[in-house]
Structures are given as C-alpha cells and as structure tokens.
Amino acid sequence: MNAIPLPLSQQIHARLMERLQATELRVLDESADHAGHMGANESGQGTHMRVCIASPLFESLSRVQRHRLVYDALQDFIDQGLHALAIELI
C-alpha cells in the first residue's frame, strides 16, 4: 500500500523543524495567489511558499546567513519545483 505524500507545506515544516530546530514556525502555501504567474502550476499548490521562522541557530548570524540556512535546508524542494520562497525571520 502506498502512503499518500504530505502536502509540500507540511514537508517543509518538518524539514525546518528537524534541520533548524525552529522555536517558532509557520509555513504558508501562497501558490493559489500566484495563479497565472511564472512558476505556478495547474494545481495551485506547492510552487510559492512563505516561511516565518525563529531558530536558536540564527543567533549571531547576519540576515543573509540566516536566509542561507533556510535555503540550504530546502534546496532539494527548490530543485524539485518550488519556484518562490519568501522568508520572514521572527
């Protein structure tokens, strides 16, 4: 029996909790808001995400370094079609 894969937003949430030990995290799929835009797909899901995150790993890092940690943790999702990623550091 094949398991149904989790929605991309839940996969991203799990990944960031695991890799960045997030203390606060929200992952929002904003793909439907970008219908017809570059990178959007016909399902209206999984192409445009917003991540709001706080992590102890961000201490003493610059904004660019913090964003790099998030991008590095999610690179395989980007490689598989995640088109846009908005990052809000909280």
N, C-alpha and C positions, 0 to 999 in steps of 0.2 A: 504494500500500500504506500503510495507516495504522499508525503506530507505537503500541505499547501504552504508555499513560502509566505513569510511575513511581509506585510507592506514595507516598502523601502523606508518609510519614515521610522518604523519600528526597528528595522535592521540598523539604521544609522544611530538611533537612540542606544541600542545595545552595544554597538561598536564604541561609541564615545564614552559610555559608562565604563566599559572594560578598559579601554586604552588610556583615557584621560582622567579617570577617577572623578568624573563630574560630581559636583556637590549640588548643582542646580542645572537642569537641562530641559529644554523644550525643543522639539523638532516638528516643524510645520511644513506640510506639503502644500506649496503655493502654486503648483503646476496648473491648476484649473484657471487661475488668474492670468495665465500666460498663453492661453489657447490662441493659436494662430501665429505666435511669435516663434522666432528661431529657436530650435531645440525642443519645442513642445512636441508631444506625440498625440495620437488619436485618443488614447485612454484618458488624458487629462491628469495623469498621475506619474510621480517619480522622476520628473525632469527638473523641477525648480524647488529647492528646499531652503528653509530658513532655520538656522540653528542658533538658539540662545543658550549660552553655556558659561558656567563658572567652574573653575578647577584649581585645586591647590598646585597643580603643575605649572600654572601660569604665573605664580609668584616670581617676581624679579625678572620677568621676561617683557620685552617690548611688545607692543600691539602686533607688529609684523611677525615676531617669533610665535606669539600665541596663535595667530591665524595659521601660520605654517604647521603647527602641531595638529590643528583641526584638519587642514588639507591633507597632511601626511596620513592621518588616521583613516581618511575616507578616500584615498587615491584610487583604490580598486572600484569603488562606486562611480567615481568620475570616469574611469576608464571604460565602464560598462554603460555609460549613457547619462549619468547625472550631469545636466547641462549648466545649471546655475546653483551656486551655493552662497547664500547670504549668511554672514556670521555676525552675531551680536554678542559681545563679551559682557557678562554681567557679574 
